[in-house]
Amino acid sequence: MEVRTGLIKNKNLMVIGLGKTGVSVIEKLIDRCSSITVIDNNPDIDLNSLIKGIKYESRRKLKILLGRRGFEEEKILEKTDLVVVSPGVPGDVSMVKLAEKNGIPVLSELELAWRLIDNEDKKRTVAVTGTNGKTTVVSLIDEILRFSGRNSLACGNVGLPLIDTIDAGIIDGSSEGIGSNKDFRDLFRVIEVSSFQLERIYEFKPFISVILNITSDHIDRHKTFEDYGNLKLKLMVNQDKNDWAIVNIDDNYINKKVKLISGIKDKAPGFIKYSLLPKGEADVFYNESSIFYNIGGKKGKIKINSTLLKGSHNVSNIIASAAASLLLGIDNKDIEKAIANFKPLRHRLEYLGCVRGIRCFNDSKSTNPDATIAALGDFGREVTLILGGRDKNMDFSELMDALNQKVKNLILIGESSDVISEKIAKDSHDYEVFRCKTLEEAVNKGFGAAKKGEVLMLSPACASMDMFKDYRERGNKFKSLVNSKKIRSSIR
């Protein structure tokens, strides 16, 4: 117990980044450490709403510095014992670099929370990463566990920070473990893990890791695809023969890396390899509307013909989810029923209905080219596509073939419009290209260009922060525009 509580007890913490993760760290730890200093370069944060969950008497231990003020970083760090960085904070921030130079530990919220979790509870953890599909897989595994009667929480990058799943009693030493609170008793944690979170893990060691796919994304932060890929694979770095790694061997990059790891790491986890095809090396695969598996000598099949999730990428997601559930001891029938009842997530190829004969889909969560390619996969050449947003230095060339095969009208928005236009100009195409300044203008143009029986889709292949707070705000705006009387009345 002392190993865990000693990490923060009587310590002065610094939290860099006052987003959801940073606020959770403050709320959970403010009464269990000496002080917390918070730094965020946004001077316009509404502090009253952010700290409303912190008891008034606890706020005297909290110091908040906003904006790029002229405070002395060295002086602030003099009394700092531990720095906790939010996922959105890159490693080249001056305060982070200075802390490292001075030998002050710098941890991610994920790593900090992991060190506070009871060892027995770590045996009930599943961590999922990949460029696309993370949220769907985490949500589906969580749904399967709950359906089977287990106490489960989806957390991490999916919305609920990992530290919020820890009973406060275990941190201050007033309980023997998570079980002091019935909400945390025998808890299964299904953790979505981003590449940003993986930058600063040192002891994080899930019982089951799941690596879905690795394609171009976040190159603006990670600089090269190889660096990005290595970060994703870092999910397995601390695992050993007592753990499991579920890996997608249809992804050539993952397949090559797994073969290499298997050959040089003596204490590698047990690999469960899955595929959309009945390959000889696949332990779990899809065939004739069923998932066939051979895990630990146990063979069987799971029917998924009733699933509401469409597209081959979602079949792959279902396979990964089923494999993790089997490793956790869930019965086949429970897995089948949970998969059949699972509804597609909002903003992920979300069907909005038919407007004057035009089918509308909100795929705002597709923030990289590979996700948009997957979204287009099950359509014919019938799509009027709204594309663009903030570029993350991604490779849009891989998107060109999909546009040629599936798109009749392409509507570009956002900062990436120039980059994508230049790429299209170098490529032969026979679809119409339009450029719009706002999403409202793009939706109007889309309804004007699409014909009855065709598809209007928002699948941006880019981040949203040039025009919106996040992909949810972008998706909700698209939905409101599609459903607005003003736009509907303008459709001829």
QUIRAKA-V391232 format. One record per residue. N is the residue number from 0. RES is the residue in three letters. PSI is psi in radians with two decimals (NA if undefined). OMEGA is omega in radians with two decimals (* if undefined). Layout:
N/RES/PSI/OMEGA ; N/RES/PSI/OMEGA
This chain:
0/MET/-0.75/-3.08 ; 1/GLU/-0.53/3.11 ; 2/VAL/-0.71/-3.12 ; 3/ARG/-0.92/-3.07 ; 4/THR/-0.48/-3.13 ; 5/GLY/-0.28/3.14 ; 6/LEU/-0.54/-3.05 ; 7/ILE/-0.34/-3.07 ; 8/LYS/2.22/-3.14 ; 9/ASN/0.46/-3.12 ; 10/LYS/2.70/3.05 ; 11/ASN/2.03/-3.07 ; 12/LEU/2.64/2.95 ; 13/MET/2.28/3.09 ; 14/VAL/2.13/3.13 ; 15/ILE/1.99/-3.11 ; 16/GLY/2.01/-3.06 ; 17/LEU/0.75/3.02 ; 18/GLY/-2.82/-3.10 ; 19/LYS/-0.76/-3.12 ; 20/THR/-0.82/-3.14 ; 21/GLY/-0.75/3.13 ; 22/VAL/-0.71/3.13 ; 23/SER/-0.73/3.10 ; 24/VAL/-0.79/-3.13 ; 25/ILE/-0.86/-3.09 ; 26/GLU/-0.64/-3.09 ; 27/LYS/-0.57/-2.95 ; 28/LEU/-0.19/-3.01 ; 29/ILE/-0.59/-3.13 ; 30/ASP/0.05/-3.03 ; 31/ARG/0.17/3.05 ; 32/CYS/3.03/-3.09 ; 33/SER/-0.74/-3.13 ; 34/SER/2.81/3.05 ; 35/ILE/2.19/3.01 ; 36/THR/2.26/-3.09 ; 37/VAL/2.33/3.11 ; 38/ILE/2.29/3.04 ; 39/ASP/2.37/-3.06 ; 40/ASN/0.03/3.09 ; 41/ASN/1.94/-3.09 ; 42/PRO/-0.15/-3.01 ; 43/ASP/0.28/-3.14 ; 44/ILE/2.39/3.09 ; 45/ASP/1.63/-3.05 ; 46/LEU/-0.64/-3.09 ; 47/ASN/-0.73/3.14 ; 48/SER/-0.56/-3.10 ; 49/LEU/-0.67/-3.06 ; 50/ILE/0.25/-3.11 ; 51/LYS/-0.39/3.12 ; 52/GLY/-0.04/-3.12 ; 53/ILE/2.25/-3.13 ; 54/LYS/2.50/-3.07 ; 55/TYR/-0.73/-3.09 ; 56/GLU/-0.32/-3.14 ; 57/SER/-0.31/-3.04 ; 58/ARG/-0.32/3.11 ; 59/ARG/-0.32/3.12 ; 60/LYS/0.04/-3.02 ; 61/LEU/2.27/3.07 ; 62/LYS/2.21/-3.06 ; 63/ILE/2.22/3.12 ; 64/LEU/2.03/-3.08 ; 65/LEU/2.64/3.10 ; 66/GLY/3.13/-3.12 ; 67/ARG/1.12/-3.11 ; 68/ARG/2.92/-3.13 ; 69/GLY/0.70/3.11 ; 70/PHE/2.67/-3.11 ; 71/GLU/1.95/-3.09 ; 72/GLU/-0.75/3.14 ; 73/GLU/-0.75/-3.10 ; 74/LYS/-0.73/3.14 ; 75/ILE/-0.68/-3.09 ; 76/LEU/-0.27/-3.10 ; 77/GLU/-0.65/-3.09 ; 78/LYS/0.29/-3.12 ; 79/THR/2.26/3.13 ; 80/ASP/-0.46/-3.06 ; 81/LEU/2.38/3.08 ; 82/VAL/2.29/3.09 ; 83/VAL/2.12/-3.10 ; 84/VAL/2.43/3.05 ; 85/SER/2.73/-3.08 ; 86/PRO/-0.58/-3.09 ; 87/GLY/-0.06/-3.09 ; 88/VAL/2.00/3.14 ; 89/PRO/2.82/-3.06 ; 90/GLY/-0.21/-3.10 ; 91/ASP/0.15/3.05 ; 92/VAL/2.38/-3.00 ; 93/SER/-0.70/-3.12 ; 94/MET/-0.65/3.10 ; 95/VAL/-0.81/-3.14 ; 96/LYS/-0.69/-3.13 ; 97/LEU/-0.68/3.10 ; 98/ALA/-0.78/3.13 ; 99/GLU/-0.71/3.12 ; 100/LYS/-0.62/-3.13 ; 101/ASN/0.11/3.08 ; 102/GLY/0.35/3.11 ; 103/ILE/2.22/-3.13 ; 104/PRO/2.36/3.08 ; 105/VAL/2.03/-3.08 ; 106/LEU/2.65/2.94 ; 107/SER/2.82/3.06 ; 108/GLU/-0.65/3.13 ; 109/LEU/-0.83/-3.14 ; 110/GLU/-0.75/3.13 ; 111/LEU/-0.84/-3.14 ; 112/ALA/-0.71/-3.13 ; 113/TRP/-0.71/-3.11 ; 114/ARG/-0.31/3.13 ; 115/LEU/-0.18/-3.12 ; 116/ILE/2.45/3.10 ; 117/ASP/2.49/-3.08 ; 118/ASN/-0.65/3.12 ; 119/GLU/-0.63/-3.12 ; 120/ASP/-0.42/3.10 ; 121/LYS/-0.35/3.13 ; 122/LYS/-0.13/3.12 ; 123/ARG/0.79/-3.12 ; 124/THR/2.43/3.01 ; 125/VAL/2.22/3.11 ; 126/ALA/2.28/-3.04 ; 127/VAL/2.26/3.01 ; 128/THR/3.02/-3.08 ; 129/GLY/2.88/3.12 ; 130/THR/-0.73/-3.11 ; 131/ASN/2.62/3.04 ; 132/GLY/-0.04/-3.06 ; 133/LYS/-0.87/-3.06 ; 134/THR/-0.69/3.11 ; 135/THR/-0.81/-3.10 ; 136/VAL/-0.79/3.12 ; 137/VAL/-0.78/-3.13 ; 138/SER/-0.67/-3.13 ; 139/LEU/-0.75/3.09 ; 140/ILE/-0.78/3.10 ; 141/ASP/-0.74/3.12 ; 142/GLU/-0.75/3.13 ; 143/ILE/-0.78/3.14 ; 144/LEU/-0.78/3.14 ; 145/ARG/-0.73/-3.14 ; 146/PHE/-0.60/-3.12 ; 147/SER/0.00/3.09 ; 148/GLY/0.06/3.12 ; 149/ARG/2.70/3.04 ; 150/ASN/1.95/-3.00 ; 151/SER/2.63/3.04 ; 152/LEU/2.27/2.96 ; 153/ALA/2.27/-3.03 ; 154/CYS/-3.00/-3.10 ; 155/GLY/-2.38/-3.08 ; 156/ASN/-0.21/-3.11 ; 157/VAL/-0.22/3.10 ; 158/GLY/-0.84/3.14 ; 159/LEU/1.92/-3.14 ; 160/PRO/2.57/-3.10 ; 161/LEU/-0.64/-3.09 ; 162/ILE/-0.41/3.11 ; 163/ASP/-0.19/3.14 ; 164/THR/0.08/-3.08 ; 165/ILE/2.27/3.06 ; 166/ASP/2.22/-3.13 ; 167/ALA/-0.48/-3.11 ; 168/GLY/-0.59/-3.11 ; 169/ILE/-0.44/-3.14 ; 170/ILE/-0.76/-3.10 ; 171/ASP/0.03/3.04 ; 172/GLY/0.17/-3.11 ; 173/SER/-0.03/3.10 ; 174/SER/2.82/3.13 ; 175/GLU/-0.24/-3.12 ; 176/GLY/-2.98/-3.10 ; 177/ILE/-0.50/-3.02 ; 178/GLY/-0.07/3.13 ; 179/SER/-0.35/3.10 ; 180/ASN/2.17/-3.04 ; 181/LYS/-0.44/3.13 ; 182/ASP/-0.35/-3.09 ; 183/PHE/0.02/-3.06 ; 184/ARG/2.24/3.12 ; 185/ASP/0.75/-3.02 ; 186/LEU/2.32/2.96 ; 187/PHE/2.19/3.10 ; 188/ARG/2.14/3.07 ; 189/VAL/1.93/-2.88 ; 190/ILE/2.10/3.00 ; 191/GLU/2.24/-3.05 ; 192/VAL/2.17/3.12 ; 193/SER/2.91/3.09 ; 194/SER/-0.57/3.11 ; 195/PHE/-0.75/-3.14 ; 196/GLN/-0.55/-3.09 ; 197/LEU/-0.20/-3.13 ; 198/GLU/-0.56/-3.06 ; 199/ARG/1.00/2.97 ; 200/ILE/2.50/-3.10 ; 201/TYR/-0.64/3.13 ; 202/GLU/-0.14/-3.08 ; 203/PHE/2.17/-2.97 ; 204/LYS/1.41/-3.13 ; 205/PRO/2.68/3.08 ; 206/PHE/-0.72/3.09 ; 207/ILE/2.17/2.99 ; 208/SER/2.53/3.13 ; 209/VAL/2.13/3.12 ; 210/ILE/1.94/-2.94 ; 211/LEU/-0.82/-3.07 ; 212/ASN/2.75/3.09 ; 213/ILE/1.88/3.08 ; 214/THR/3.03/-3.00 ; 215/SER/2.18/3.07 ; 216/ASP/2.66/3.06 ; 217/HIS/0.57/-3.14 ; 218/ILE/-0.39/3.08 ; 219/ASP/-0.49/3.13 ; 220/ARG/-0.73/-3.03 ; 221/HIS/-0.08/3.00 ; 222/LYS/-0.90/-3.13 ; 223/THR/2.73/3.10 ; 224/PHE/-0.65/-3.13 ; 225/GLU/-0.73/3.10 ; 226/ASP/-0.72/3.11 ; 227/TYR/-0.80/3.14 ; 228/GLY/-0.73/3.13 ; 229/ASN/-0.61/3.09 ; 230/LEU/-0.75/3.12 ; 231/LYS/-0.75/-3.12 ; 232/LEU/-0.27/3.11 ; 233/LYS/-0.29/3.09 ; 234/LEU/-0.49/-3.09 ; 235/MET/-0.04/-2.89 ; 236/VAL/-0.57/-3.11 ; 237/ASN/-0.03/-3.13 ; 238/GLN/2.67/3.12 ; 239/ASP/-2.90/-3.04 ; 240/LYS/-0.22/3.10 ; 241/ASN/-0.03/-3.09 ; 242/ASP/3.04/3.14 ; 243/TRP/2.56/3.03 ; 244/ALA/2.07/3.12 ; 245/ILE/2.10/-2.99 ; 246/VAL/2.52/-3.10 ; 247/ASN/1.82/-3.10 ; 248/ILE/0.00/2.97 ; 249/ASP/-0.33/3.06 ; 250/ASP/1.95/-3.04 ; 251/ASN/-0.65/-3.14 ; 252/TYR/-0.83/3.13 ; 253/ILE/-0.77/-3.09 ; 254/ASN/-0.77/3.13 ; 255/LYS/-0.76/-3.12 ; 256/LYS/-0.68/3.14 ; 257/VAL/-0.70/3.10 ; 258/LYS/-0.68/3.12 ; 259/LEU/-0.80/3.14 ; 260/ILE/-0.74/-3.14 ; 261/SER/-0.55/-3.08 ; 262/GLY/-0.42/-3.03 ; 263/ILE/-0.25/-3.10 ; 264/LYS/1.97/-3.10 ; 265/ASP/-0.57/-3.06 ; 266/LYS/0.64/-3.13 ; 267/ALA/2.66/3.07 ; 268/PRO/2.93/3.02 ; 269/GLY/2.12/-3.09 ; 270/PHE/2.28/2.97 ; 271/ILE/1.94/-3.06 ; 272/LYS/2.31/-3.12 ; 273/TYR/2.73/-3.06 ; 274/SER/2.74/3.01 ; 275/LEU/-0.22/-3.09 ; 276/LEU/2.67/3.12 ; 277/PRO/1.12/3.11 ; 278/LYS/2.65/-3.12 ; 279/GLY/-0.61/-3.09 ; 280/GLU/-0.07/-3.11 ; 281/ALA/2.25/3.06 ; 282/ASP/-0.44/3.12 ; 283/VAL/2.29/-3.13 ; 284/PHE/2.96/-3.10 ; 285/TYR/2.39/3.08 ; 286/ASN/2.25/3.07 ; 287/GLU/0.93/3.05 ; 288/SER/0.34/3.12 ; 289/SER/2.71/3.02 ; 290/ILE/2.15/3.10 ; 291/PHE/2.41/-3.10 ; 292/TYR/2.66/3.02 ; 293/ASN/1.61/-3.06 ; 294/ILE/2.05/3.13 ; 295/GLY/0.57/3.14 ; 296/GLY/-0.11/3.13 ; 297/LYS/2.14/-3.10 ; 298/LYS/2.69/3.09 ; 299/GLY/-3.05/3.09 ; 300/LYS/2.66/-3.11 ; 301/ILE/2.10/-3.13 ; 302/LYS/2.34/3.12 ; 303/ILE/0.40/-3.08 ; 304/ASN/-0.27/-3.11 ; 305/SER/0.09/-3.08 ; 306/THR/2.54/3.07 ; 307/LEU/-0.16/3.12 ; 308/LEU/2.19/-3.05 ; 309/LYS/2.69/3.08 ; 310/GLY/2.60/-3.11 ; 311/SER/-0.56/3.11 ; 312/HIS/-0.60/3.10 ; 313/ASN/-0.55/3.03 ; 314/VAL/-0.75/3.10 ; 315/SER/-0.71/3.09 ; 316/ASN/-0.70/3.13 ; 317/ILE/-0.72/3.13 ; 318/ILE/-0.83/-3.14 ; 319/ALA/-0.72/-3.13 ; 320/SER/-0.74/3.13 ; 321/ALA/-0.71/3.14 ; 322/ALA/-0.80/3.12 ; 323/ALA/-0.72/-3.13 ; 324/SER/-0.68/3.09 ; 325/LEU/-0.73/3.11 ; 326/LEU/-0.48/3.12 ; 327/LEU/0.08/3.03 ; 328/GLY/0.35/-3.13 ; 329/ILE/2.43/-3.11 ; 330/ASP/2.54/-3.14 ; 331/ASN/-0.80/-3.08 ; 332/LYS/-0.67/3.09 ; 333/ASP/-0.69/3.11 ; 334/ILE/-0.82/3.14 ; 335/GLU/-0.84/-3.08 ; 336/LYS/-0.71/-3.14 ; 337/ALA/-0.70/3.11 ; 338/ILE/-0.72/-3.13 ; 339/ALA/-0.56/-3.09 ; 340/ASN/-0.21/-3.03 ; 341/PHE/2.24/-3.11 ; 342/LYS/2.51/3.10 ; 343/PRO/2.56/-3.10 ; 344/LEU/2.68/3.04 ; 345/ARG/2.53/3.10 ; 346/HIS/0.11/3.09 ; 347/ARG/1.62/-3.08 ; 348/LEU/0.83/-3.08 ; 349/GLU/2.11/-3.11 ; 350/TYR/2.17/-3.07 ; 351/LEU/-0.07/-3.13 ; 352/GLY/-3.06/-3.06 ; 353/CYS/2.15/-3.13 ; 354/VAL/1.95/-3.10 ; 355/ARG/0.70/3.09 ; 356/GLY/0.00/3.13 ; 357/ILE/2.10/3.12 ; 358/ARG/2.31/-3.04 ; 359/CYS/2.35/-3.12 ; 360/PHE/2.33/3.07 ; 361/ASN/1.90/3.13 ; 362/ASP/0.79/-3.05 ; 363/SER/-0.42/-3.11 ; 364/LYS/-0.19/3.06 ; 365/SER/1.74/-3.05 ; 366/THR/0.30/3.05 ; 367/ASN/2.81/-3.06 ; 368/PRO/-0.69/-3.09 ; 369/ASP/-0.65/3.12 ; 370/ALA/-0.70/3.12 ; 371/THR/-0.67/3.07 ; 372/ILE/-0.78/3.12 ; 373/ALA/-0.70/-3.13 ; 374/ALA/-0.64/-3.13 ; 375/LEU/-0.27/-2.94 ; 376/GLY/-0.66/-3.03 ; 377/ASP/0.17/3.13 ; 378/PHE/2.73/2.99 ; 379/GLY/-2.92/3.12 ; 380/ARG/1.36/-2.99 ; 381/GLU/0.15/-2.94 ; 382/VAL/2.26/2.85 ; 383/THR/1.97/-2.95 ; 384/LEU/2.26/2.99 ; 385/ILE/2.07/-2.96 ; 386/LEU/2.50/3.01 ; 387/GLY/2.92/-3.08 ; 388/GLY/-2.52/3.11 ; 389/ARG/2.21/3.14 ; 390/ASP/2.42/3.08 ; 391/LYS/0.59/-3.08 ; 392/ASN/0.69/-3.11 ; 393/MET/2.88/3.14 ; 394/ASP/1.82/-3.12 ; 395/PHE/-0.11/-3.10 ; 396/SER/-0.57/-3.14 ; 397/GLU/-0.26/-3.13 ; 398/LEU/-0.34/-2.98 ; 399/MET/-0.76/-3.13 ; 400/ASP/-0.75/-3.14 ; 401/ALA/-0.68/3.10 ; 402/LEU/-0.75/-3.14 ; 403/ASN/-0.58/-3.06 ; 404/GLN/-0.50/-2.94 ; 405/LYS/-0.33/-2.94 ; 406/VAL/2.34/3.02 ; 407/LYS/-0.60/3.11 ; 408/ASN/2.31/3.12 ; 409/LEU/2.19/-3.14 ; 410/ILE/2.05/-3.07 ; 411/LEU/2.38/3.07 ; 412/ILE/2.86/2.95 ; 413/GLY/-3.09/-3.05 ; 414/GLU/-0.52/-3.05 ; 415/SER/0.00/-3.06 ; 416/SER/-0.77/-3.12 ; 417/ASP/-0.80/-3.11 ; 418/VAL/-0.81/-3.12 ; 419/ILE/-0.69/3.11 ; 420/SER/-0.75/3.11 ; 421/GLU/-0.69/3.13 ; 422/LYS/-0.73/-3.14 ; 423/ILE/-0.68/-3.10 ; 424/ALA/-0.50/-3.14 ; 425/LYS/-0.06/-3.05 ; 426/ASP/2.40/3.11 ; 427/SER/2.35/-3.12 ; 428/HIS/2.74/3.12 ; 429/ASP/0.41/3.04 ; 430/TYR/2.70/3.13 ; 431/GLU/2.47/3.12 ; 432/VAL/2.22/3.10 ; 433/PHE/2.68/3.07 ; 434/ARG/2.32/-3.12 ; 435/CYS/2.63/-3.09 ; 436/LYS/-0.46/-3.11 ; 437/THR/2.85/3.09 ; 438/LEU/-0.62/3.11 ; 439/GLU/-0.76/3.10 ; 440/GLU/-0.67/-3.13 ; 441/ALA/-0.72/3.12 ; 442/VAL/-0.75/3.07 ; 443/ASN/-0.81/3.12 ; 444/LYS/-0.68/-3.13 ; 445/GLY/-0.79/3.12 ; 446/PHE/-0.51/3.09 ; 447/GLY/-0.54/-3.08 ; 448/ALA/-0.63/-3.10 ; 449/ALA/2.59/3.13 ; 450/LYS/2.83/3.11 ; 451/LYS/2.33/-3.12 ; 452/GLY/-0.12/-3.12 ; 453/GLU/-2.96/-2.99 ; 454/VAL/2.38/2.93 ; 455/LEU/2.15/-3.05 ; 456/MET/2.34/2.90 ; 457/LEU/1.93/3.05 ; 458/SER/1.51/-2.81 ; 459/PRO/-0.42/-3.09 ; 460/ALA/0.27/-3.08 ; 461/CYS/2.84/3.04 ; 462/ALA/2.93/-2.99 ; 463/SER/-0.16/-2.86 ; 464/MET/-0.07/3.04 ; 465/ASP/-0.46/-3.08 ; 466/MET/-0.36/-3.05 ; 467/PHE/2.90/3.13 ; 468/LYS/-0.73/3.13 ; 469/ASP/-3.14/-3.08 ; 470/TYR/-0.48/3.13 ; 471/ARG/-0.81/3.13 ; 472/GLU/-0.71/3.10 ; 473/ARG/-0.81/-3.14 ; 474/GLY/-0.72/3.12 ; 475/ASN/-0.64/3.08 ; 476/LYS/-0.75/3.12 ; 477/PHE/-0.77/-3.14 ; 478/LYS/-0.74/-3.14 ; 479/SER/-0.61/3.11 ; 480/LEU/-0.76/3.13 ; 481/VAL/-0.62/-3.08 ; 482/ASN/-0.03/-3.06 ; 483/SER/2.47/3.13 ; 484/LYS/-0.61/-3.11 ; 485/LYS/-0.82/-3.10 ; 486/ILE/-0.70/-3.13 ; 487/ARG/-0.65/-3.12 ; 488/SER/-0.34/-3.13 ; 489/SER/-0.17/-3.13 ; 490/ILE/2.23/-3.13 ; 491/ARG/NA/*
